[in-house]
Amino acid sequence: MQATAYTYDPETRTGQVLLDDGTPVPFDAQAFDAGGLRLLRPGQRVRIETEGEGAARRIKLVTLHTF
C-alpha cells in the first residue's frame, strides 16, 4: 500500500502517514526501523505494510516508494 509521509519525529522515530483518501495512520519506531530508513521528510511517498482492520489497523513497515 502507498501513502504520503505526514509527520516524523527523528528522536522517537515515530510519525504518521496519510493514506490516499486522507486518513492519517500513525507508525511506531518498530515499523520505521523495519524499513531500514534513516530519515523521513513530510511529503515523501512511502510504501507501507499494515495488519489488522479498522481502529486496530497498525503499520508494521514503512519504506520509500520506488518506481
N, C-alpha and C positions, 0 to 999 in steps of 0.2 A: 504494500500500500504506500502511496506517496502522500506527503504533507509538506508544509512550509514551516521552518523554524520561526517561532514567535518570541519566546523568551529563553534566555540561557544565563545561568549563574556559574561562572568558572570556578568559584570557590567550593560550591557544593556539587557541581556537575549535574544540576537538575534544571528543568525548564518545562516549556510547553511547546507543542506544535499545533498548527491549525490544519484540520482536515480540509479537503477541497470544498466542503459545504460550510466552512467557517467555524466548525466545532473545535474548541480548544481541548487538547488532551495532554495531561501532564506526563512527564517521564522522570524517572529517578536516576541516580548515579549508576546503578547496576545496568540499566538499559543503555545509558550513554557509553559506559565502559565496554559493553559487549560489542559495540560498533567499531571500536578502535579509533575513535576520533580524539583529537587533541583540543579542538576549539569548534564552536558553532556560532555563526552570526545570524541574527534575525534576518529573515528573508531568504535564507538558503533553502533550496529544495532538498528534502531528505526522503529517504526510504525508511519506513518503519515496519516492524512486525509486532502484532498485538496478540493478546489472548484474552478470552472472556468476552462477555456481551454486555451491552448497556452500561449501567453505572459500575459494573465490575470489570469493564474493559481496562486493560493496562498494557502499556508499551513495554515490550521485552527487548527491543533492539532499535537503535537509531543509527543510521549511517548516511553518508552522502548519496544522493541520487545521481547516477551516471547514465548517460545516453548511449 
